[in-house]
Amino acid sequence: MTNFYNIHKHRFYIDYPQEKLDGELYKYKCAFCGIDTVTIDGMLENHSPTCEYRLKKENDANSDT
């Protein structure tokens, strides 16, 4: 599975800081917006519109063009 993500890094956003969900053993959330990783599903648009991580990635993408 590691090779899959390495090959498709440009399609997934999984480098955001994560925190454990309270009371959950194996569930995590974005440290910035608090949305769980299952909901985010590697998609930038699934973070909150005000998420610091999302805003930085969108800003970086816009500055490259």
Secondary structure, DSSP 8 states (H G I E B T S, - for coil): -HHHHHHTGGG----S-EEE-TT-SS-EEETTT--BHHHHTT-GGGS-TT-HHHHHHHHHHHHH-
